[in-house]
Amino acid sequence: MAYAIDKADLYSKNEIQDISYLFSEIYRDSRGYVKIMSGNNRSGYFYNPEVLRDQTKLDAILESRRFSLDNIYASLATYKTMKKATLDHILTVNALAVDADFTIYPGQEDISTDEARKALEMAILNGFPEPSYIEYSRNMRLVYVLDHPYIIPKNKKKAESCRSFLKRVTKCLCDNLNSHTDIINFHAEPQRLTSFIRIPYSVNKRSYGHYDYDRELYVIDTIDRFLVQTNINGSMFKWDIQKLSETVLPPLFDGYEDWKEREKGKSKKIVTIRPVSVCERRLTELETLQSRGYGVGYREKLCYFYWLTARQSGMSETETIEAIKIFNKKFPYPLQEHRLLTDCRPSDYIDTNGHRHEGWERKYKDITIRTELALGTAEPDLFGGEGMSNSEKCKNYYNKKICGETKQQKIEKQVYQVAVLRSEGKTWKEVSEILEIPLRTAKRYGERLKKSRDV
């Protein structure tokens, strides 16, 4: 039971063994970092799960001056880095937690945790999912340990969907428990994915007081201290997240499976992160650079930029791999395939805001590509669209205008040629073939001629 204590010691050998077992079950096969904090150290420290599973290292951590015995916690989730324990930085979710603050409910202030546990056993007999273990001190926390770490995807939309799914499961667990009011009102509330568990054999410290307006300070009247205990005996039961969700979530609508299969069969639209025209131009320029013999010492760089640009143009992963293989074969001395698919693949990266992105989402300016390929002043006709100053762009446009090579001048020239060919009795199809332009473009030029004559 939970009781008031005056514990001054830290942890015994058996207690360390129990805590290590608990961490081994919760963080089994988990990657990333676990955050531990206490009442005297709210900022906390991050540790590798393997360290917490080792009894000797765990003993050194808990016995150190970093943490006090009061209100010491360990995160249920693991995090990508050792900097932040926030929602966006979650790498894996290892357990879901539900708080049953039954003493808060009016009229239940004197109910003991033993009575609450008996009421919980009745709820479990009536169909409520049994938790992996119960943490109890002043109130109860029900912890559902997952049999496999639930990995949060890197993709932002998928990550948000996964987090929403886990939050919904936790909320439905609370609603289910709150519906069992035969003995007591559990007053269950869902805990966040970034929440913590109290470390067993630590102390749940609660201070009560009031603000003294005369002295302008907060005065503590009483301090309650409760030993944190668990009901772990023997092996721990773990939940499959799919089975847990099917147990508590509302049933799906009729025909859901058929609808899901149809959705899977639909082709997904690939969203490009750059204009297709820019990507196509760069692919052509990379091939041109390769054909000019610019491959010695720069094959990896060329393949890297080709891979990145192909993905940005809208190609799928499979299509990109096939395209990069074809591109590689055109070198006099192609790269070995395993080297091509490992060394030249764009690696994932983390931006300045701490968000992880797929490697092909990197954006390069033309001037940066020229620098990476060490082109210098060579090959001035390649990679010159972006990265030019305004004066260079104006100069480039002026030179094209003198030569009659601006886009508007080319269109006017083609419109004139369309007029000549139509006057000679050529069909629209013949006009498009002669000028090597799409049939639709040829007809659009015809509409422009018609409007100009009407004017």
C-alpha positions as CSV (number, residue, x, y, z in Angstrom):
1,M,0.0,0.0,0.0
2,A,1.0,3.7,-0.3
3,Y,2.0,5.1,3.1
4,A,3.8,8.1,4.5
5,I,7.5,7.4,5.0
6,D,10.7,9.0,6.2
7,K,13.1,7.3,3.9
8,A,16.6,8.7,4.0
9,D,18.5,5.9,2.2
10,L,18.9,5.5,-1.5
11,Y,18.5,2.2,-3.2
12,S,19.4,-1.3,-2.0
13,K,20.9,-4.0,-4.2
14,N,17.5,-5.7,-4.6
15,E,15.8,-2.5,-5.4
16,I,18.4,-1.7,-8.1
17,Q,17.8,-5.2,-9.5
18,D,14.0,-4.5,-9.7
19,I,14.5,-1.1,-11.3
20,S,16.9,-2.5,-13.9
21,Y,14.4,-5.3,-14.7
22,L,11.7,-2.7,-15.2
23,F,13.9,-0.6,-17.6
24,S,14.9,-3.8,-19.5
25,E,11.3,-4.6,-20.2
26,I,10.2,-1.0,-21.1
27,Y,13.2,-0.1,-23.2
28,R,13.9,-3.5,-24.8
29,D,15.1,-3.0,-28.4
30,S,14.8,0.8,-28.1
31,R,17.1,3.3,-29.7
32,G,17.7,6.9,-28.9
33,Y,17.9,8.4,-25.4
34,V,15.9,8.2,-22.2
35,K,15.5,11.3,-20.0
36,I,15.8,11.0,-16.2
37,M,15.0,13.9,-13.9
38,S,14.1,14.5,-10.2
39,G,12.8,17.2,-7.9
40,N,16.2,18.8,-7.5
41,N,17.1,18.5,-11.2
42,R,14.2,19.3,-13.4
43,S,16.3,19.8,-16.5
44,G,17.5,16.1,-16.2
45,Y,20.0,14.0,-18.1
46,F,19.7,11.7,-21.1
47,Y,21.0,8.1,-21.1
48,N,21.3,5.3,-23.6
49,P,18.7,2.6,-22.8
50,E,21.6,0.0,-22.7
51,V,23.1,1.9,-19.8
52,L,19.9,1.8,-17.8
53,R,19.6,-1.9,-18.4
54,D,23.0,-2.5,-16.8
55,Q,22.6,-2.9,-13.0
56,T,26.1,-1.6,-12.2
57,K,25.8,1.5,-14.3
58,L,22.2,2.1,-13.2
59,D,23.3,2.0,-9.6
60,A,26.1,4.6,-10.2
61,I,23.5,6.9,-11.9
62,L,20.9,6.7,-9.2
63,E,23.4,6.9,-6.3
64,S,25.1,10.0,-7.9
65,R,24.5,13.5,-6.8
66,R,22.7,14.3,-10.0
67,F,19.3,13.1,-8.6
68,S,17.5,13.2,-5.3
69,L,15.3,10.4,-3.9
70,D,12.2,12.7,-4.2
71,N,10.1,12.8,-7.4
72,I,12.6,11.0,-9.7
73,Y,11.2,10.1,-13.1
74,A,12.1,8.3,-16.3
75,S,10.6,9.1,-19.7
76,L,8.3,6.5,-21.4
77,A,9.5,7.6,-24.8
78,T,13.1,7.7,-26.2
79,Y,14.3,10.8,-28.0
80,K,16.4,11.4,-31.1
81,T,19.0,13.6,-29.4
82,M,20.2,14.4,-25.9
83,K,19.0,18.0,-26.2
84,K,15.2,18.1,-26.0
85,A,12.4,15.8,-24.7
86,T,9.7,17.3,-26.8
87,L,6.9,15.8,-28.9
88,D,8.7,16.5,-32.2
89,H,11.9,14.8,-30.9
90,I,10.3,11.5,-30.0
91,L,12.0,8.5,-31.6
92,T,10.1,5.6,-30.1
93,V,7.1,5.3,-27.8
94,N,7.6,2.3,-25.4
95,A,4.5,2.5,-23.3
96,L,1.2,4.3,-22.8
97,A,0.2,5.6,-19.4
98,V,-3.1,6.5,-17.7
99,D,-3.4,8.3,-14.4
100,A,-6.2,7.3,-12.0
101,D,-6.5,10.2,-9.6
102,F,-9.4,8.7,-7.6
103,T,-8.7,10.8,-4.5
104,I,-9.5,14.0,-6.4
105,Y,-13.1,12.9,-6.9
106,P,-15.4,14.4,-4.3
107,G,-16.1,12.0,-1.4
108,Q,-13.2,9.7,-2.3
109,E,-10.4,11.5,-0.4
110,D,-10.0,8.7,2.1
111,I,-10.0,5.8,-0.3
112,S,-6.8,3.8,-0.1
113,T,-4.8,2.4,-3.1
114,D,-5.7,-1.2,-1.9
115,E,-9.4,-0.4,-2.4
116,A,-8.7,1.3,-5.7
117,R,-6.8,-1.8,-6.9
118,K,-9.6,-4.1,-6.0
119,A,-12.0,-1.9,-7.9
120,L,-9.6,-2.0,-10.9
121,E,-9.6,-5.8,-10.7
122,M,-13.4,-5.8,-11.0
123,A,-13.1,-3.5,-14.0
124,I,-10.6,-5.9,-15.6
125,L,-13.0,-8.8,-15.0
126,N,-15.7,-6.7,-16.8
127,G,-13.6,-6.2,-19.9
128,F,-11.2,-3.4,-19.2
129,P,-7.7,-4.1,-20.6
130,E,-5.3,-5.2,-17.9
131,P,-2.2,-2.9,-17.6
132,S,1.3,-4.3,-17.8
133,Y,2.0,-3.0,-14.3
134,I,0.5,-0.5,-11.9
135,E,2.6,2.3,-10.2
136,Y,1.0,3.5,-7.0
137,S,1.9,5.9,-4.3
138,R,-0.7,8.6,-3.5
139,N,-2.8,7.5,-6.5
140,M,-2.4,5.0,-9.3
141,R,-0.8,5.1,-12.8
142,L,-1.6,2.3,-15.2
143,V,1.2,1.6,-17.6
144,Y,0.7,-0.4,-20.8
145,V,4.2,-1.5,-22.0
146,L,4.4,-2.3,-25.8
147,D,5.9,-5.6,-27.0
148,H,7.9,-3.6,-29.6
149,P,8.9,0.0,-29.5
150,Y,6.5,2.1,-31.6
151,I,8.8,4.0,-34.0
152,I,7.7,7.5,-35.0
153,P,8.4,8.0,-38.7
154,K,10.6,10.8,-40.0
155,N,7.9,12.1,-42.4
156,K,6.1,14.9,-40.7
157,K,2.6,13.9,-41.8
158,K,3.1,10.3,-41.0
159,A,4.6,11.2,-37.6
160,E,1.6,13.4,-36.7
161,S,-0.8,10.6,-37.7
162,C,1.1,8.1,-35.6
163,R,1.1,10.4,-32.6
164,S,-2.6,11.1,-33.0
165,F,-3.3,7.3,-33.2
166,L,-1.4,6.7,-29.9
167,K,-3.2,9.6,-28.2
168,R,-6.5,8.3,-29.3
169,V,-5.8,4.8,-27.9
170,T,-4.8,6.4,-24.5
171,K,-8.0,8.6,-24.5
172,C,-10.2,5.5,-25.2
173,L,-8.5,3.6,-22.4
174,C,-9.5,6.5,-20.0
175,D,-13.0,6.6,-21.3
176,N,-13.3,2.8,-20.8
177,L,-12.0,2.9,-17.3
178,N,-14.2,5.9,-16.3
179,S,-17.3,3.9,-17.5
180,H,-16.7,1.4,-14.6
181,T,-18.2,3.3,-11.7
182,D,-19.7,0.3,-9.8
183,I,-17.3,0.7,-6.8
184,I,-15.4,4.0,-7.3
185,N,-14.9,6.8,-9.8
186,F,-11.4,6.4,-11.1
187,H,-11.1,9.9,-12.5
188,A,-8.8,8.5,-15.2
189,E,-6.9,11.0,-17.4
190,P,-4.6,10.3,-20.4
191,Q,-0.9,11.0,-20.1
192,R,1.1,12.7,-22.8
193,L,3.5,10.7,-25.0
194,T,6.2,12.8,-23.4
195,S,5.1,11.8,-19.9
196,F,7.3,10.0,-17.3
197,I,7.0,7.1,-14.9
198,R,8.1,7.3,-11.3
199,I,11.1,5.1,-10.5
200,P,10.1,2.4,-8.0
201,Y,11.3,2.8,-4.4
202,S,11.7,6.5,-4.9
203,V,9.6,9.0,-3.0
204,N,6.4,10.8,-4.2
205,K,6.8,14.2,-2.4
206,R,3.9,16.6,-2.1
207,S,4.1,20.0,-0.5
208,Y,1.0,22.0,0.7
209,G,1.1,25.6,1.8
210,H,-0.3,29.1,1.3
211,Y,1.0,32.5,0.1
212,D,1.7,34.9,3.0
213,Y,0.9,38.3,1.6
214,D,2.4,40.1,4.7
215,R,5.8,38.6,4.2
216,E,5.3,38.2,0.4
217,L,6.4,34.6,0.2
218,Y,5.0,31.1,-0.2
219,V,4.9,29.3,3.2
220,I,4.9,25.4,3.2
221,D,2.5,24.1,5.8
222,T,2.8,20.3,5.4
223,I,4.9,17.9,3.3
224,D,3.6,14.4,2.5
225,R,6.0,11.7,1.3
226,F,4.8,8.4,-0.2
227,L,6.9,5.4,-1.3
228,V,6.5,4.6,-5.0
229,Q,5.7,0.9,-5.5
230,T,4.7,-1.4,-8.4
231,N,2.8,-4.6,-8.6
232,I,5.4,-6.3,-10.8
233,N,5.7,-10.0,-9.8
234,G,7.4,-12.3,-12.2
235,S,7.3,-11.7,-16.0
236,M,5.6,-8.6,-17.4
237,F,2.7,-8.9,-19.8
238,K,3.2,-6.6,-22.9
239,W,0.6,-5.4,-25.3
240,D,0.7,-5.5,-29.1
241,I,-0.4,-2.0,-30.1
242,Q,-2.7,-3.3,-32.8
243,K,-4.4,-5.6,-30.4
244,L,-4.7,-2.9,-27.7
245,S,-6.2,-0.5,-30.3
246,E,-8.8,-3.1,-31.4
247,T,-9.7,-3.7,-27.8
248,V,-10.5,0.0,-26.9
249,L,-11.2,1.8,-30.1
250,P,-14.7,2.0,-31.6
251,P,-15.4,-0.6,-34.3
252,L,-14.6,0.3,-37.9
253,F,-17.4,0.9,-40.4
254,D,-18.6,-1.9,-42.6
255,G,-16.5,-2.4,-45.7
256,Y,-13.4,-0.8,-44.2
257,E,-11.1,-3.5,-45.4
258,D,-12.3,-3.3,-49.0
259,W,-12.0,0.5,-48.9
260,K,-8.4,0.2,-47.5
261,E,-7.4,-2.2,-50.3
262,R,-8.8,0.2,-52.9
263,E,-6.9,3.1,-51.3
264,K,-3.7,1.0,-51.4
265,G,-4.1,0.4,-55.1
266,K,-4.4,4.0,-56.0
267,S,-1.2,5.6,-57.3
268,K,0.2,8.2,-55.0
269,K,1.0,11.6,-56.4
270,I,4.6,12.5,-55.9
271,V,5.0,16.1,-54.9
272,T,8.1,17.8,-56.3
273,I,10.0,20.4,-54.2
274,R,11.4,22.2,-57.2
275,P,9.8,23.2,-60.6
276,V,10.1,20.3,-63.0
277,S,11.6,22.6,-65.6
278,V,14.6,23.4,-63.3
279,C,15.1,19.7,-62.5
280,E,14.9,18.6,-66.1
281,R,17.4,21.3,-67.1
282,R,19.8,20.2,-64.4
283,L,19.5,16.6,-65.4
284,T,20.3,17.5,-69.0
285,E,23.3,19.7,-67.9
286,L,24.7,16.9,-65.7
287,E,24.5,14.5,-68.7
288,T,26.1,17.1,-70.9
289,L,28.9,17.6,-68.4
290,Q,29.4,13.8,-68.3
291,S,29.5,13.6,-72.1
292,R,32.3,16.2,-72.2
293,G,34.5,13.9,-70.2
294,Y,34.1,15.6,-66.8
295,G,34.1,12.5,-64.8
296,V,37.6,11.9,-63.5
297,G,37.5,12.5,-59.7
298,Y,33.9,13.7,-59.8
299,R,31.9,10.6,-60.6
300,E,30.5,10.4,-57.1
301,K,29.5,14.1,-57.0
302,L,27.9,13.9,-60.4
303,C,25.9,10.8,-59.4
304,Y,25.0,12.4,-56.1
305,F,23.5,15.5,-57.8
306,Y,21.8,13.3,-60.5
307,W,20.2,11.2,-57.8
308,L,19.1,14.3,-55.8
309,T,17.7,16.1,-58.8
310,A,15.9,13.0,-60.2
311,R,14.0,12.6,-56.9
312,Q,13.2,16.3,-56.8
313,S,11.8,16.1,-60.3
314,G,9.1,13.6,-59.1
315,M,10.7,10.2,-59.8
316,S,10.0,7.5,-57.3
317,E,12.8,5.8,-55.4
318,T,12.8,2.8,-57.8
319,E,12.7,5.0,-60.9
320,T,15.6,7.1,-59.6
321,I,17.7,4.0,-58.9
322,E,17.2,2.8,-62.5
323,A,18.0,6.2,-63.9
324,I,21.2,6.6,-61.8
325,K,22.4,3.1,-63.0
326,I,21.9,4.2,-66.6
327,F,23.7,7.5,-65.9
328,N,26.6,5.7,-64.2
329,K,27.1,3.3,-67.2
330,K,27.9,6.2,-69.4
331,F,31.2,6.9,-67.6
332,P,34.3,5.5,-69.2
333,Y,35.0,3.8,-65.9
334,P,31.6,3.3,-64.1
335,L,31.4,3.1,-60.3
336,Q,30.7,-0.3,-58.8
337,E,27.0,-0.8,-58.1
338,H,27.2,-1.2,-54.4
339,R,29.4,1.9,-54.2
340,L,26.9,3.8,-56.4
341,L,23.9,2.9,-54.2
342,T,25.6,3.6,-50.9
343,D,28.2,6.4,-51.3
344,C,26.1,8.4,-53.8
345,R,22.7,8.1,-52.1
346,P,21.8,11.5,-50.4
347,S,21.9,10.9,-46.7
348,D,19.2,12.2,-44.3
349,Y,19.9,15.4,-42.5
350,I,18.5,17.5,-39.6
351,D,17.8,21.2,-40.2
352,T,18.4,24.1,-37.9
353,N,15.0,23.6,-36.2
354,G,15.9,20.0,-35.3
355,H,13.6,18.4,-37.9
356,R,14.8,15.4,-39.8
357,H,14.5,15.3,-43.6
358,E,15.2,12.8,-46.3
359,G,18.5,13.4,-48.1
360,W,17.0,14.2,-51.5
361,E,15.1,17.2,-50.1
362,R,18.3,19.2,-49.9
363,K,18.2,22.3,-52.1
364,Y,21.2,23.5,-54.0
365,K,21.7,26.6,-56.1
366,D,23.4,26.4,-59.4
367,I,26.3,28.4,-58.1
368,T,26.7,25.9,-55.3
369,I,26.7,23.0,-57.7
370,R,29.4,24.7,-59.7
371,T,31.5,25.1,-56.6
372,E,31.0,21.5,-55.5
373,L,32.1,20.3,-58.9
374,A,35.0,22.7,-59.0
375,L,34.0,24.1,-62.4
376,G,35.3,27.6,-61.7
377,T,35.0,29.6,-65.0
378,A,34.9,26.4,-67.1
379,E,31.7,25.3,-68.8
380,P,30.0,28.7,-68.6
381,D,27.0,27.5,-70.4
382,L,26.1,25.0,-67.6
383,F,24.4,25.7,-64.3
384,G,24.0,29.4,-64.9
385,G,20.3,29.8,-64.4
386,E,20.3,30.4,-60.6
387,G,22.9,32.0,-58.5
388,M,23.6,34.9,-61.0
389,S,23.5,38.5,-59.8
390,N,20.9,40.9,-61.3
391,S,23.6,42.6,-63.4
392,E,24.7,39.2,-64.8
393,K,21.0,38.3,-65.6
394,C,20.5,41.6,-67.3
395,K,23.7,41.2,-69.3
396,N,22.7,37.7,-70.3
397,Y,19.2,38.8,-71.4
398,Y,20.7,41.7,-73.4
399,N,23.0,39.4,-75.3
400,K,20.1,37.0,-76.1
401,K,18.0,40.0,-77.3
402,I,20.7,41.1,-79.7
403,C,20.9,37.6,-81.1
404,G,17.1,37.2,-81.2
405,E,17.2,34.4,-78.7
406,T,14.9,35.7,-76.0
407,K,11.9,33.6,-75.2
408,Q,9.5,36.2,-76.6
409,Q,11.5,36.6,-79.8
410,K,11.5,32.8,-80.3
411,I,7.7,32.7,-79.9
412,E,7.2,35.6,-82.4
413,K,9.4,33.8,-84.9
414,Q,7.4,30.6,-84.5
415,V,4.1,32.5,-84.9
416,Y,5.4,33.9,-88.2
417,Q,6.5,30.5,-89.4
418,V,3.0,29.1,-88.5
419,A,1.4,31.8,-90.5
420,V,3.6,31.0,-93.6
421,L,3.1,27.3,-93.3
422,R,-0.7,27.7,-93.0
423,S,-0.8,30.0,-96.0
424,E,0.9,27.2,-97.9
425,G,-2.0,24.9,-97.0
426,K,-0.2,22.8,-94.4
427,T,-2.4,21.0,-91.8
428,W,-1.9,21.7,-88.0
429,K,-0.3,18.3,-87.6
430,E,2.2,19.0,-90.4
431,V,2.9,22.5,-88.9
432,S,3.7,20.9,-85.5
433,E,6.0,18.3,-87.1
434,I,7.9,20.8,-89.2
435,L,8.5,23.3,-86.3
436,E,9.0,20.4,-83.8
437,I,6.4,21.9,-81.4
438,P,3.3,20.3,-79.8
439,L,0.1,20.3,-81.8
440,R,-1.6,22.2,-79.1
441,T,1.1,24.9,-79.2
442,A,0.7,25.2,-82.9
443,K,-3.1,25.7,-82.6
444,R,-2.5,28.3,-79.9
445,Y,-0.3,30.2,-82.2
446,G,-3.1,30.1,-84.7
447,E,-5.5,31.6,-82.3
448,R,-3.0,34.4,-81.7
449,L,-2.8,35.1,-85.4
450,K,-6.6,35.1,-85.7
451,K,-6.9,37.6,-82.9
452,S,-4.2,39.9,-84.4
453,R,-6.0,39.9,-87.7
454,D,-9.4,40.8,-86.1
455,V,-7.8,43.8,-84.4
